[in-house]
Amino acid sequence: MNHEDIKQISREIDCDVYTLQQFRNNNVLDENLKDVKSPNPLELKKLAKEIKPILKKSKK
């Protein structure tokens, strides 16, 4: 998933709690995910700040 995918999901969901978790590829069930890089924690924080207003809007 990319940032735009996550933003789109945040527009479509209606929930009280939304958790954005960092992916880690060191213990995966799907071997295809072993080569996927873990996202930068700073990028995740930035993304969380971007989607927070979207989630608050959907609660209204």
PyMOL Python script that loads the backbone (N, CA, C, O; Angstrom):
from pymol import cmd

cmd.read_pdbstr("""\
ATOM      1  N   MET A   1       0.834  -1.184   0.000  1.00  0.00           N
ATOM      2  CA  MET A   1       0.000   0.000   0.000  1.00  0.00           C
ATOM      3  C   MET A   1       0.878   1.246   0.000  1.00  0.00           C
ATOM      4  O   MET A   1       1.973   1.267   0.563  1.00  0.00           O
ATOM      5  N   ASN A   2       0.375   2.246  -0.629  1.00  0.00           N
ATOM      6  CA  ASN A   2       1.087   3.521  -0.588  1.00  0.00           C
ATOM      7  C   ASN A   2       0.266   4.532   0.213  1.00  0.00           C
ATOM      8  O   ASN A   2      -0.819   4.209   0.698  1.00  0.00           O
ATOM      9  N   HIS A   3       0.776   5.736   0.348  1.00  0.00           N
ATOM     10  CA  HIS A   3       0.110   6.753   1.165  1.00  0.00           C
ATOM     11  C   HIS A   3      -1.291   7.059   0.652  1.00  0.00           C
ATOM     12  O   HIS A   3      -2.222   7.227   1.441  1.00  0.00           O
ATOM     13  N   GLU A   4      -1.441   7.132  -0.655  1.00  0.00           N
ATOM     14  CA  GLU A   4      -2.759   7.445  -1.216  1.00  0.00           C
ATOM     15  C   GLU A   4      -3.767   6.331  -0.911  1.00  0.00           C
ATOM     16  O   GLU A   4      -4.941   6.612  -0.669  1.00  0.00           O
ATOM     17  N   ASP A   5      -3.320   5.075  -0.920  1.00  0.00           N
ATOM     18  CA  ASP A   5      -4.205   3.963  -0.564  1.00  0.00           C
ATOM     19  C   ASP A   5      -4.721   4.133   0.865  1.00  0.00           C
ATOM     20  O   ASP A   5      -5.911   3.960   1.129  1.00  0.00           O
ATOM     21  N   ILE A   6      -3.828   4.469   1.767  1.00  0.00           N
ATOM     22  CA  ILE A   6      -4.197   4.621   3.177  1.00  0.00           C
ATOM     23  C   ILE A   6      -5.116   5.823   3.364  1.00  0.00           C
ATOM     24  O   ILE A   6      -6.055   5.765   4.158  1.00  0.00           O
ATOM     25  N   LYS A   7      -4.859   6.897   2.649  1.00  0.00           N
ATOM     26  CA  LYS A   7      -5.738   8.068   2.724  1.00  0.00           C
ATOM     27  C   LYS A   7      -7.141   7.709   2.222  1.00  0.00           C
ATOM     28  O   LYS A   7      -8.138   8.128   2.810  1.00  0.00           O
ATOM     29  N   GLN A   8      -7.214   6.941   1.144  1.00  0.00           N
ATOM     30  CA  GLN A   8      -8.509   6.536   0.599  1.00  0.00           C
ATOM     31  C   GLN A   8      -9.263   5.658   1.600  1.00  0.00           C
ATOM     32  O   GLN A   8     -10.470   5.824   1.779  1.00  0.00           O
ATOM     33  N   ILE A   9      -8.573   4.740   2.242  1.00  0.00           N
ATOM     34  CA  ILE A   9      -9.206   3.896   3.258  1.00  0.00           C
ATOM     35  C   ILE A   9      -9.744   4.757   4.391  1.00  0.00           C
ATOM     36  O   ILE A   9     -10.846   4.518   4.885  1.00  0.00           O
ATOM     37  N   SER A  10      -8.972   5.756   4.805  1.00  0.00           N
ATOM     38  CA  SER A  10      -9.409   6.614   5.910  1.00  0.00           C
ATOM     39  C   SER A  10     -10.663   7.404   5.537  1.00  0.00           C
ATOM     40  O   SER A  10     -11.448   7.765   6.414  1.00  0.00           O
ATOM     41  N   ARG A  11     -10.858   7.675   4.251  1.00  0.00           N
ATOM     42  CA  ARG A  11     -12.072   8.371   3.803  1.00  0.00           C
ATOM     43  C   ARG A  11     -13.281   7.435   3.831  1.00  0.00           C
ATOM     44  O   ARG A  11     -14.414   7.879   4.017  1.00  0.00           O
ATOM     45  N   GLU A  12     -13.035   6.157   3.646  1.00  0.00           N
ATOM     46  CA  GLU A  12     -14.125   5.194   3.498  1.00  0.00           C
ATOM     47  C   GLU A  12     -14.574   4.526   4.791  1.00  0.00           C
ATOM     48  O   GLU A  12     -15.688   4.008   4.857  1.00  0.00           O
ATOM     49  N   ILE A  13     -13.739   4.527   5.806  1.00  0.00           N
ATOM     50  CA  ILE A  13     -14.104   3.820   7.036  1.00  0.00           C
ATOM     51  C   ILE A  13     -14.862   4.739   7.991  1.00  0.00           C
ATOM     52  O   ILE A  13     -14.723   5.962   7.962  1.00  0.00           O
ATOM     53  N   ASP A  14     -15.654   4.111   8.821  1.00  0.00           N
ATOM     54  CA  ASP A  14     -16.375   4.831   9.866  1.00  0.00           C
ATOM     55  C   ASP A  14     -16.122   4.062  11.156  1.00  0.00           C
ATOM     56  O   ASP A  14     -16.748   3.034  11.413  1.00  0.00           O
ATOM     57  N   CYS A  15     -15.197   4.572  11.963  1.00  0.00           N
ATOM     58  CA  CYS A  15     -14.834   3.839  13.172  1.00  0.00           C
ATOM     59  C   CYS A  15     -14.415   4.807  14.272  1.00  0.00           C
ATOM     60  O   CYS A  15     -14.167   5.989  14.029  1.00  0.00           O
ATOM     61  N   ASP A  16     -14.343   4.276  15.480  1.00  0.00           N
ATOM     62  CA  ASP A  16     -13.922   5.080  16.622  1.00  0.00           C
ATOM     63  C   ASP A  16     -12.408   5.093  16.793  1.00  0.00           C
ATOM     64  O   ASP A  16     -11.836   6.082  17.254  1.00  0.00           O
ATOM     65  N   VAL A  17     -11.761   3.989  16.419  1.00  0.00           N
ATOM     66  CA  VAL A  17     -10.315   3.859  16.587  1.00  0.00           C
ATOM     67  C   VAL A  17      -9.721   3.363  15.274  1.00  0.00           C
ATOM     68  O   VAL A  17     -10.217   2.417  14.662  1.00  0.00           O
ATOM     69  N   TYR A  18      -8.669   4.015  14.870  1.00  0.00           N
ATOM     70  CA  TYR A  18      -7.961   3.625  13.646  1.00  0.00           C
ATOM     71  C   TYR A  18      -6.492   3.551  14.000  1.00  0.00           C
ATOM     72  O   TYR A  18      -5.921   4.527  14.487  1.00  0.00           O
ATOM     73  N   THR A  19      -5.868   2.402  13.762  1.00  0.00           N
ATOM     74  CA  THR A  19      -4.466   2.220  14.116  1.00  0.00           C
ATOM     75  C   THR A  19      -3.637   2.028  12.857  1.00  0.00           C
ATOM     76  O   THR A  19      -3.930   1.168  12.027  1.00  0.00           O
ATOM     77  N   LEU A  20      -2.627   2.820  12.732  1.00  0.00           N
ATOM     78  CA  LEU A  20      -1.683   2.713  11.632  1.00  0.00           C
ATOM     79  C   LEU A  20      -0.438   2.035  12.193  1.00  0.00           C
ATOM     80  O   LEU A  20       0.275   2.615  13.012  1.00  0.00           O
ATOM     81  N   GLN A  21      -0.178   0.811  11.752  1.00  0.00           N
ATOM     82  CA  GLN A  21       0.929   0.049  12.309  1.00  0.00           C
ATOM     83  C   GLN A  21       2.062  -0.088  11.312  1.00  0.00           C
ATOM     84  O   GLN A  21       1.845  -0.150  10.102  1.00  0.00           O
ATOM     85  N   GLN A  22       3.269  -0.133  11.840  1.00  0.00           N
ATOM     86  CA  GLN A  22       4.446  -0.290  10.993  1.00  0.00           C
ATOM     87  C   GLN A  22       4.619  -1.757  10.619  1.00  0.00           C
ATOM     88  O   GLN A  22       4.611  -2.634  11.483  1.00  0.00           O
ATOM     89  N   PHE A  23       4.773  -2.009   9.341  1.00  0.00           N
ATOM     90  CA  PHE A  23       5.024  -3.357   8.842  1.00  0.00           C
ATOM     91  C   PHE A  23       6.481  -3.725   9.074  1.00  0.00           C
ATOM     92  O   PHE A  23       7.384  -2.921   8.840  1.00  0.00           O
ATOM     93  N   ARG A  24       6.695  -4.933   9.529  1.00  0.00           N
ATOM     94  CA  ARG A  24       8.055  -5.466   9.680  1.00  0.00           C
ATOM     95  C   ARG A  24       8.101  -6.805   8.972  1.00  0.00           C
ATOM     96  O   ARG A  24       7.235  -7.655   9.182  1.00  0.00           O
ATOM     97  N   ASN A  25       9.095  -6.994   8.147  1.00  0.00           N
ATOM     98  CA  ASN A  25       9.153  -8.187   7.302  1.00  0.00           C
ATOM     99  C   ASN A  25       9.996  -9.333   7.871  1.00  0.00           C
ATOM    100  O   ASN A  25      10.321 -10.265   7.134  1.00  0.00           O
ATOM    101  N   ASN A  26      10.352  -9.294   9.136  1.00  0.00           N
ATOM    102  CA  ASN A  26      11.245 -10.330   9.657  1.00  0.00           C
ATOM    103  C   ASN A  26      10.529 -11.640  10.006  1.00  0.00           C
ATOM    104  O   ASN A  26      11.194 -12.661  10.184  1.00  0.00           O
ATOM    105  N   ASN A  27       9.207 -11.643  10.108  1.00  0.00           N
ATOM    106  CA  ASN A  27       8.490 -12.872  10.428  1.00  0.00           C
ATOM    107  C   ASN A  27       7.133 -12.836   9.714  1.00  0.00           C
ATOM    108  O   ASN A  27       6.132 -12.419  10.295  1.00  0.00           O
ATOM    109  N   VAL A  28       7.110 -13.276   8.458  1.00  0.00           N
ATOM    110  CA  VAL A  28       5.897 -13.165   7.644  1.00  0.00           C
ATOM    111  C   VAL A  28       5.395 -14.542   7.225  1.00  0.00           C
ATOM    112  O   VAL A  28       6.178 -15.481   7.080  1.00  0.00           O
ATOM    113  N   LEU A  29       4.089 -14.654   7.034  1.00  0.00           N
ATOM    114  CA  LEU A  29       3.499 -15.897   6.550  1.00  0.00           C
ATOM    115  C   LEU A  29       3.633 -16.019   5.034  1.00  0.00           C
ATOM    116  O   LEU A  29       3.817 -17.115   4.503  1.00  0.00           O
ATOM    117  N   ASP A  30       3.540 -14.900   4.356  1.00  0.00           N
ATOM    118  CA  ASP A  30       3.652 -14.880   2.904  1.00  0.00           C
ATOM    119  C   ASP A  30       5.100 -14.552   2.525  1.00  0.00           C
ATOM    120  O   ASP A  30       5.573 -13.444   2.776  1.00  0.00           O
ATOM    121  N   GLU A  31       5.784 -15.492   1.937  1.00  0.00           N
ATOM    122  CA  GLU A  31       7.204 -15.310   1.578  1.00  0.00           C
ATOM    123  C   GLU A  31       7.424 -14.132   0.628  1.00  0.00           C
ATOM    124  O   GLU A  31       8.517 -13.567   0.588  1.00  0.00           O
ATOM    125  N   ASN A  32       6.403 -13.760  -0.129  1.00  0.00           N
ATOM    126  CA  ASN A  32       6.527 -12.625  -1.048  1.00  0.00           C
ATOM    127  C   ASN A  32       6.738 -11.310  -0.298  1.00  0.00           C
ATOM    128  O   ASN A  32       7.216 -10.333  -0.877  1.00  0.00           O
ATOM    129  N   LEU A  33       6.387 -11.284   0.972  1.00  0.00           N
ATOM    130  CA  LEU A  33       6.520 -10.052   1.759  1.00  0.00           C
ATOM    131  C   LEU A  33       7.895  -9.892   2.396  1.00  0.00           C
ATOM    132  O   LEU A  33       8.193  -8.842   2.965  1.00  0.00           O
ATOM    133  N   LYS A  34       8.726 -10.911   2.307  1.00  0.00           N
ATOM    134  CA  LYS A  34      10.067 -10.827   2.911  1.00  0.00           C
ATOM    135  C   LYS A  34      10.916  -9.715   2.309  1.00  0.00           C
ATOM    136  O   LYS A  34      11.771  -9.146   2.988  1.00  0.00           O
ATOM    137  N   ASP A  35      10.684  -9.404   1.040  1.00  0.00           N
ATOM    138  CA  ASP A  35      11.482  -8.387   0.353  1.00  0.00           C
ATOM    139  C   ASP A  35      10.877  -6.984   0.432  1.00  0.00           C
ATOM    140  O   ASP A  35      11.463  -6.025  -0.070  1.00  0.00           O
ATOM    141  N   VAL A  36       9.719  -6.866   1.054  1.00  0.00           N
ATOM    142  CA  VAL A  36       9.084  -5.552   1.188  1.00  0.00           C
ATOM    143  C   VAL A  36       9.758  -4.796   2.337  1.00  0.00           C
ATOM    144  O   VAL A  36       9.870  -5.307   3.451  1.00  0.00           O
ATOM    145  N   LYS A  37      10.197  -3.589   2.046  1.00  0.00           N
ATOM    146  CA  LYS A  37      10.885  -2.787   3.063  1.00  0.00           C
ATOM    147  C   LYS A  37       9.897  -2.281   4.106  1.00  0.00           C
ATOM    148  O   LYS A  37       8.746  -1.978   3.793  1.00  0.00           O
ATOM    149  N   SER A  38      10.356  -2.196   5.330  1.00  0.00           N
ATOM    150  CA  SER A  38       9.559  -1.593   6.395  1.00  0.00           C
ATOM    151  C   SER A  38       9.524  -0.087   6.170  1.00  0.00           C
ATOM    152  O   SER A  38      10.532   0.508   5.790  1.00  0.00           O
ATOM    153  N   PRO A  39       8.366   0.533   6.404  1.00  0.00           N
ATOM    154  CA  PRO A  39       8.295   1.986   6.201  1.00  0.00           C
ATOM    155  C   PRO A  39       9.094   2.739   7.262  1.00  0.00           C
ATOM    156  O   PRO A  39       9.310   2.253   8.372  1.00  0.00           O
ATOM    157  N   ASN A  40       9.508   3.894   6.897  1.00  0.00           N
ATOM    158  CA  ASN A  40      10.237   4.780   7.802  1.00  0.00           C
ATOM    159  C   ASN A  40       9.253   5.289   8.868  1.00  0.00           C
ATOM    160  O   ASN A  40       8.196   5.811   8.515  1.00  0.00           O
ATOM    161  N   PRO A  41       9.577   5.149  10.162  1.00  0.00           N
ATOM    162  CA  PRO A  41       8.666   5.610  11.224  1.00  0.00           C
ATOM    163  C   PRO A  41       8.302   7.089  11.111  1.00  0.00           C
ATOM    164  O   PRO A  41       7.187   7.480  11.455  1.00  0.00           O
ATOM    165  N   LEU A  42       9.228   7.906  10.637  1.00  0.00           N
ATOM    166  CA  LEU A  42       8.927   9.336  10.470  1.00  0.00           C
ATOM    167  C   LEU A  42       7.885   9.557   9.378  1.00  0.00           C
ATOM    168  O   LEU A  42       7.041  10.446   9.491  1.00  0.00           O
ATOM    169  N   GLU A  43       7.945   8.742   8.313  1.00  0.00           N
ATOM    170  CA  GLU A  43       6.944   8.838   7.257  1.00  0.00           C
ATOM    171  C   GLU A  43       5.571   8.422   7.771  1.00  0.00           C
ATOM    172  O   GLU A  43       4.559   9.017   7.399  1.00  0.00           O
ATOM    173  N   LEU A  44       5.534   7.399   8.629  1.00  0.00           N
ATOM    174  CA  LEU A  44       4.262   6.960   9.199  1.00  0.00           C
ATOM    175  C   LEU A  44       3.650   8.040  10.086  1.00  0.00           C
ATOM    176  O   LEU A  44       2.438   8.254  10.063  1.00  0.00           O
ATOM    177  N   LYS A  45       4.482   8.714  10.861  1.00  0.00           N
ATOM    178  CA  LYS A  45       3.979   9.807  11.702  1.00  0.00           C
ATOM    179  C   LYS A  45       3.408  10.928  10.842  1.00  0.00           C
ATOM    180  O   LYS A  45       2.360  11.494  11.153  1.00  0.00           O
ATOM    181  N   LYS A  46       4.106  11.238   9.763  1.00  0.00           N
ATOM    182  CA  LYS A  46       3.629  12.277   8.846  1.00  0.00           C
ATOM    183  C   LYS A  46       2.289  11.868   8.235  1.00  0.00           C
ATOM    184  O   LYS A  46       1.364  12.676   8.151  1.00  0.00           O
ATOM    185  N   LEU A  47       2.193  10.623   7.815  1.00  0.00           N
ATOM    186  CA  LEU A  47       0.956  10.124   7.230  1.00  0.00           C
ATOM    187  C   LEU A  47      -0.179  10.154   8.254  1.00  0.00           C
ATOM    188  O   LEU A  47      -1.302  10.532   7.919  1.00  0.00           O
ATOM    189  N   ALA A  48       0.099   9.764   9.481  1.00  0.00           N
ATOM    190  CA  ALA A  48      -0.918   9.785  10.540  1.00  0.00           C
ATOM    191  C   ALA A  48      -1.453  11.203  10.733  1.00  0.00           C
ATOM    192  O   ALA A  48      -2.656  11.392  10.916  1.00  0.00           O
ATOM    193  N   LYS A  49      -0.575  12.190  10.693  1.00  0.00           N
ATOM    194  CA  LYS A  49      -1.010  13.582  10.827  1.00  0.00           C
ATOM    195  C   LYS A  49      -1.881  14.008   9.650  1.00  0.00           C
ATOM    196  O   LYS A  49      -2.813  14.795   9.815  1.00  0.00           O
ATOM    197  N   GLU A  50      -1.573  13.484   8.456  1.00  0.00           N
ATOM    198  CA  GLU A  50      -2.349  13.833   7.265  1.00  0.00           C
ATOM    199  C   GLU A  50      -3.756  13.222   7.304  1.00  0.00           C
ATOM    200  O   GLU A  50      -4.717  13.853   6.864  1.00  0.00           O
ATOM    201  N   ILE A  51      -3.876  12.012   7.822  1.00  0.00           N
ATOM    202  CA  ILE A  51      -5.194  11.369   7.793  1.00  0.00           C
ATOM    203  C   ILE A  51      -6.053  11.697   9.016  1.00  0.00           C
ATOM    204  O   ILE A  51      -7.258  11.442   9.009  1.00  0.00           O
ATOM    205  N   LYS A  52      -5.458  12.247  10.044  1.00  0.00           N
ATOM    206  CA  LYS A  52      -6.224  12.572  11.249  1.00  0.00           C
ATOM    207  C   LYS A  52      -7.409  13.497  10.944  1.00  0.00           C
ATOM    208  O   LYS A  52      -8.516  13.224  11.407  1.00  0.00           O
ATOM    209  N   PRO A  53      -7.218  14.576  10.185  1.00  0.00           N
ATOM    210  CA  PRO A  53      -8.372  15.440   9.867  1.00  0.00           C
ATOM    211  C   PRO A  53      -9.428  14.712   9.025  1.00  0.00           C
ATOM    212  O   PRO A  53     -10.619  14.993   9.155  1.00  0.00           O
ATOM    213  N   ILE A  54      -9.008  13.799   8.180  1.00  0.00           N
ATOM    214  CA  ILE A  54      -9.950  13.037   7.349  1.00  0.00           C
ATOM    215  C   ILE A  54     -10.824  12.179   8.249  1.00  0.00           C
ATOM    216  O   ILE A  54     -12.039  12.115   8.062  1.00  0.00           O
ATOM    217  N   LEU A  55     -10.210  11.519   9.225  1.00  0.00           N
ATOM    218  CA  LEU A  55     -10.960  10.656  10.132  1.00  0.00           C
ATOM    219  C   LEU A  55     -11.909  11.472  10.996  1.00  0.00           C
ATOM    220  O   LEU A  55     -13.029  11.033  11.257  1.00  0.00           O
ATOM    221  N   LYS A  56     -11.490  12.640  11.443  1.00  0.00           N
ATOM    222  CA  LYS A  56     -12.369  13.484  12.253  1.00  0.00           C
ATOM    223  C   LYS A  56     -13.579  13.943  11.440  1.00  0.00           C
ATOM    224  O   LYS A  56     -14.682  14.050  11.975  1.00  0.00           O
ATOM    225  N   LYS A  57     -13.376  14.217  10.141  1.00  0.00           N
ATOM    226  CA  LYS A  57     -14.468  14.634   9.268  1.00  0.00           C
ATOM    227  C   LYS A  57     -15.510  13.536   9.128  1.00  0.00           C
ATOM    228  O   LYS A  57     -16.711  13.805   9.115  1.00  0.00           O
ATOM    229  N   SER A  58     -15.042  12.293   9.024  1.00  0.00           N
ATOM    230  CA  SER A  58     -15.973  11.182   8.808  1.00  0.00           C
ATOM    231  C   SER A  58     -16.813  10.907  10.044  1.00  0.00           C
ATOM    232  O   SER A  58     -17.859  10.267   9.940  1.00  0.00           O
ATOM    233  N   LYS A  59     -16.382  11.374  11.216  1.00  0.00           N
ATOM    234  CA  LYS A  59     -17.123  11.168  12.450  1.00  0.00           C
ATOM    235  C   LYS A  59     -18.310  12.131  12.557  1.00  0.00           C
ATOM    236  O   LYS A  59     -19.224  11.887  13.345  1.00  0.00           O
ATOM    237  N   LYS A  60     -18.313  13.211  11.785  1.00  0.00           N
ATOM    238  CA  LYS A  60     -19.370  14.227  11.887  1.00  0.00           C
ATOM    239  C   LYS A  60     -20.612  13.797  11.150  1.00  0.00           C
ATOM    240  O   LYS A  60     -21.602  14.528  11.129  1.00  0.00           O
TER     241      LYS A  60
END
""", "prot")
cmd.dss("prot")
cmd.show_as("cartoon", "prot")
cmd.util.cbc("prot")
cmd.orient("prot")
